[in-house]
Amino acid sequence: MPEQDDILFDRAGGVGTVLLNRPQALNAFTLGMYRQFDPALRAWANDPAVHAVLIEGAGDRAFCAGGDVRAVYEAGKGISGDPDFTRVFFAEEYRIIGFIHHYPKPYIAILDGITMGGGAGVSVNGAYRIATEKTMFAMPETGIGLFPDVGATRFLNLCPGHIGRYLGLTGARLGAADARYCGLATHFVPRERVPALKEALAAMAWEVDHENAQVEALLDQFAADPGPPPIGARRAVIDRCFAGETMEAIFDALAAETEDRAWAEETRATLLTKSPTSLRITLRQLVEGRGMSLEDALRLEYRMTQHVMAAHDFYEGIRAALIDKDQKPQWRPAILAEVDAAMTDGYFASLGPGELTFE
């Protein structure tokens, strides 16, 4: 499929519409897609005939499964021949996310299906996120030698209690009720009602300076109760086990957990499959990032990405997951005890003149 068809822009009444159109790749964002998305968003922001923006994914499997990590892998390994790609990709992605966060008009994302990584970036950081019964939200980056980015330093810390740490470290998956409970989704709309919701938005008689109130009233009209959130029932044990500010403390708490023993053992086993380096830097990221603005979170994450790109585990994680698909990454260091403080500090070191800036 030609790249220009990978993201489609249209108008429906006073609504600018974005369709992520790579269903075969679960609508993952390429750099080319970001480079078309940014000017469209900026043009709509300044167009008085556009009163809101709606973004969704093509197909019936995913909103957006993330960014094009395979292209990042190939650039970092020298396969694609563009040594600047690993710098440019994250910088342009993060700047768009920053713009979405402060978008001057209602920005509505339909999270129908898989929503991970970059998909969370272009949705959770916006104003309105609509979950359906097919929503599956996750930040699985520790499993590929990365860390939860795209503003997760901020939005995971806004989850109740220590649930954000649990999600960021384990990559646990959430359905609609859990996403709503965690604040990652703002509304639940049954999938069968989404077409009618879109039609109602297109037919809206917009009132200047009252667009947000109009959108909120309409979303409330279409929203339903997703049911009880399973993660809410587990909040107490998650808070007990993930209160520690070192990975050793978290593993000790999981080992000591008696009230929900099976969950604790399963969670511990899950953590042991992740990159030890990713676990160490993710926990520090989330501890230090509490209360950060989105811009500060993205600056921190950008710094971390560039150090990750110069290390081993990301490339090994992508090899195991996407290239050879053996699902057997050989992390280096292989155990948490070998990821010492000096090594961890390196991922947070300043990039000097290479730091992320916002234009």
TASUL-V513800 format. One record per residue. N is the residue number from 1. SS is DSSP state (h for helix, s for strand, l for the rest). PHI is phi in whole degrees, -180 to 180 (* if undefined). PSI is psi in degrees with one decimal (* if undefined). Layout:
n: [N/N]
ss: [SS/SS]
phi: [PHI/PHI]
psi: [PSI/PSI]
This chain:
n: [1/2/3/4/5/6/7/8/9/10/11/12/13/14/15/16/17/18/19/20/21/22/23/24/25/26/27/28/29/30/31/32/33/34/35/36/37/38/39/40/41/42/43/44/45/46/47/48/49/50/51/52/53/54/55/56/57/58/59/60/61/62/63/64/65/66/67/68/69/70/71/72/73/74/75/76/77/78/79/80/81/82/83/84/85/86/87/88/89/90/91/92/93/94/95/96/97/98/99/100/101/102/103/104/105/106/107/108/109/110/111/112/113/114/115/116/117/118/119/120/121/122/123/124/125/126/127/128/129/130/131/132/133/134/135/136/137/138/139/140/141/142/143/144/145/146/147/148/149/150/151/152/153/154/155/156/157/158/159/160/161/162/163/164/165/166/167/168/169/170/171/172/173/174/175/176/177/178/179/180/181/182/183/184/185/186/187/188/189/190/191/192/193/194/195/196/197/198/199/200/201/202/203/204/205/206/207/208/209/210/211/212/213/214/215/216/217/218/219/220/221/222/223/224/225/226/227/228/229/230/231/232/233/234/235/236/237/238/239/240/241/242/243/244/245/246/247/248/249/250/251/252/253/254/255/256/257/258/259/260/261/262/263/264/265/266/267/268/269/270/271/272/273/274/275/276/277/278/279/280/281/282/283/284/285/286/287/288/289/290/291/292/293/294/295/296/297/298/299/300/301/302/303/304/305/306/307/308/309/310/311/312/313/314/315/316/317/318/319/320/321/322/323/324/325/326/327/328/329/330/331/332/333/334/335/336/337/338/339/340/341/342/343/344/345/346/347/348/349/350/351/352/353/354/355/356/357/358/359]
ss: [l/l/h/h/h/l/s/s/s/s/s/s/l/l/s/s/s/s/s/s/l/l/h/h/h/l/l/l/s/l/h/h/h/h/h/h/h/h/h/h/h/h/h/h/h/l/l/l/l/l/l/s/s/s/s/s/s/l/l/l/l/s/s/s/l/l/s/l/h/h/h/h/h/h/h/h/l/l/l/l/l/l/l/l/h/h/h/h/h/h/h/h/h/h/h/h/h/h/h/h/h/l/l/l/l/s/s/s/s/s/s/l/l/s/s/s/l/h/h/h/h/l/l/l/l/l/l/s/s/s/s/l/l/l/l/s/s/s/l/l/h/h/h/h/l/l/l/l/l/l/l/h/h/h/h/h/h/h/l/l/l/l/h/h/h/h/h/h/h/h/l/l/l/s/l/h/h/h/h/h/h/l/l/l/l/l/s/s/l/l/h/h/h/h/h/h/h/h/h/h/h/h/l/l/l/l/l/l/l/l/h/h/h/h/h/h/h/h/h/h/h/h/l/l/l/l/l/l/l/h/h/h/h/l/h/h/h/h/h/h/h/l/l/l/l/l/h/h/h/h/h/h/h/h/h/h/l/l/l/l/h/h/h/h/h/h/h/h/h/h/h/l/l/l/l/h/h/h/h/h/h/h/h/h/h/h/h/h/l/l/l/l/l/h/h/h/h/h/h/h/h/h/h/h/h/h/h/h/h/l/l/l/h/h/h/h/h/h/h/h/h/h/h/l/l/l/l/l/l/l/l/l/l/l/l/h/h/h/l/l/h/h/h/h/h/h/l/l/l/l/l/h/h/h/l/l/l/l/l]
phi: [*/-60/-61/-65/-93/-75/-144/-118/-119/-155/-130/-131/64/-92/-111/-80/-114/-123/-118/-76/-119/-126/-59/-68/-112/54/61/-64/-77/-96/-62/-60/-66/-60/-73/-90/-65/-59/-66/-65/-60/-68/-64/-65/-59/-102/-100/-65/-82/-103/-110/-160/-126/-125/-123/-149/-110/-80/81/-117/-109/-146/-75/-165/-86/138/-97/-81/-68/-66/-65/-64/-58/-64/-69/-65/-85/81/-77/-89/80/-122/-66/-85/-60/-67/-82/-68/-58/-67/-63/-70/-60/-69/-66/-64/-60/-61/-68/-59/-62/-109/-59/-79/-130/-55/-121/-120/-114/-100/-91/-95/111/-64/-135/-141/49/-58/-65/-68/-58/-91/-126/-61/-82/-95/-76/-129/-127/-101/-89/-123/-67/-96/-61/-135/-102/-159/-121/-94/-64/-64/-82/-121/76/-114/-156/-68/-118/49/93/-64/-52/-85/-73/-69/-72/-88/-68/-61/55/-105/-61/-61/-64/-59/-65/-69/-81/-94/74/-56/-96/-120/-91/-62/-63/-69/-62/-68/-61/-81/82/-76/-112/-96/-145/-115/-125/-54/-54/-68/-96/-62/-57/-67/-62/-63/-64/-66/-63/-65/-90/-60/-89/-72/-115/-57/74/-123/-62/-63/-63/-66/-64/-63/-64/-69/-64/-62/-67/-94/-70/-133/-88/-77/95/-69/-82/-56/-70/-65/-68/-104/-55/-63/-71/-62/-62/-64/-82/-113/-76/-66/-105/-131/-65/-61/-64/-68/-63/-63/-65/-64/-67/-88/-68/-114/-70/-131/-61/-64/-63/-62/-68/-65/-66/-62/-63/-63/-61/-69/-88/-84/-62/-57/-65/-61/-61/-63/-76/-66/-63/-63/-54/-75/-68/-75/-89/-59/83/-69/-68/-63/-61/-66/-63/-68/-63/-62/-64/-62/-56/-65/-60/-70/-74/-62/-65/-94/-110/-100/-67/-60/-67/-69/-64/-68/-56/-70/-88/-120/-92/-83/56/-86/56/-130/-65/-104/-69/-141/-63/-88/-132/-59/-60/-87/-92/-86/-62/-64/-64/-63/-55/-59/-76/-111/-70/-60/-95/62/-69/-90/-64/-69/-122/-114/-87]
psi: [129.7/146.3/-32.4/-18.1/0.3/-18.3/128.1/137.8/141.1/-178.6/139.0/97.9/-128.0/17.4/123.9/129.1/141.7/127.0/115.3/116.4/50.2/60.4/-30.7/-20.4/23.2/32.8/28.3/142.0/130.1/167.1/-39.1/-38.2/-43.9/-37.4/-18.4/-33.9/-45.1/-53.4/-30.6/-45.5/-42.5/-38.6/-43.7/-36.0/-30.3/4.6/112.4/-16.3/-12.0/122.9/-14.2/162.6/137.6/130.5/137.0/173.3/150.5/157.6/-176.1/17.3/-33.3/145.8/-62.7/122.8/0.2/-158.7/171.7/75.6/-23.9/-40.4/-37.8/-43.5/-49.2/-36.9/-45.4/-30.8/-3.3/12.4/-37.5/-12.7/13.2/91.3/-18.7/-8.8/-41.1/-23.9/-47.9/-42.2/-52.9/-38.5/-45.9/-39.1/-47.5/-35.3/-38.8/-42.2/-42.1/-38.7/-42.2/-40.4/-32.0/22.2/134.5/-3.3/159.7/130.3/117.3/124.7/134.5/104.1/66.1/97.9/-157.8/128.4/107.0/157.0/-120.1/-27.2/-36.6/-36.8/-43.3/8.5/-58.6/-29.4/-4.1/-177.8/-44.2/127.1/115.9/113.8/150.8/178.7/-11.4/-1.4/131.9/104.1/135.4/153.2/86.9/21.3/-29.3/-18.0/-9.0/21.4/19.2/-147.3/158.5/116.7/-141.3/35.4/5.0/-26.2/-38.3/-55.0/-29.2/-32.6/-13.4/-7.2/156.3/140.2/-132.8/21.0/-35.8/-40.1/-43.2/-46.6/-43.6/-35.8/-39.3/-23.2/20.6/146.3/141.2/140.4/-170.5/-46.0/-40.8/-40.9/-38.3/-43.2/-39.2/-6.7/5.6/-30.8/146.1/-25.4/155.2/123.5/122.3/140.9/-38.2/-16.4/-7.2/-44.7/-40.7/-36.1/-45.3/-39.8/-40.4/-38.3/-43.3/-31.4/-1.7/134.2/94.4/143.2/119.2/135.5/2.4/15.3/-41.5/-42.8/-37.4/-44.0/-44.5/-39.9/-39.5/-43.0/-39.1/-33.9/-36.1/-16.5/152.0/174.2/119.6/-2.4/177.3/138.5/119.7/-36.1/-25.0/-38.2/-19.7/5.7/-43.6/-44.7/-36.5/-45.0/-38.6/-46.3/-22.9/19.8/-24.8/151.5/12.6/154.8/-32.5/-41.6/-37.9/-44.6/-40.0/-42.2/-39.6/-39.5/-30.7/-9.1/125.7/-27.2/-35.7/65.0/-44.0/-43.7/-42.9/-41.4/-40.7/-40.7/-42.0/-43.1/-38.6/-46.6/-34.8/-13.1/-13.0/162.1/121.6/-37.7/-43.4/-40.7/-46.1/-47.8/-30.5/-44.7/-43.7/-43.1/-46.9/-34.3/-47.3/-22.2/1.6/127.0/1.3/146.8/164.4/-40.8/-43.5/-37.1/-44.5/-35.4/-44.3/-47.7/-38.8/-44.9/-45.5/-39.9/-40.3/-31.8/-37.4/-39.5/-21.9/1.8/-163.6/-43.3/-33.9/-45.8/-37.0/-39.0/-43.6/-39.2/-48.2/-34.3/-39.2/-26.3/-69.7/-22.7/33.2/-9.9/30.3/67.6/140.6/89.8/150.9/110.5/155.2/-19.0/153.6/-38.5/-23.2/-7.7/91.1/177.8/-40.6/-40.6/-44.5/-44.2/-35.0/-30.2/-11.5/6.0/145.3/147.7/4.9/-127.8/-7.5/6.2/154.5/134.6/156.8/127.9/*]
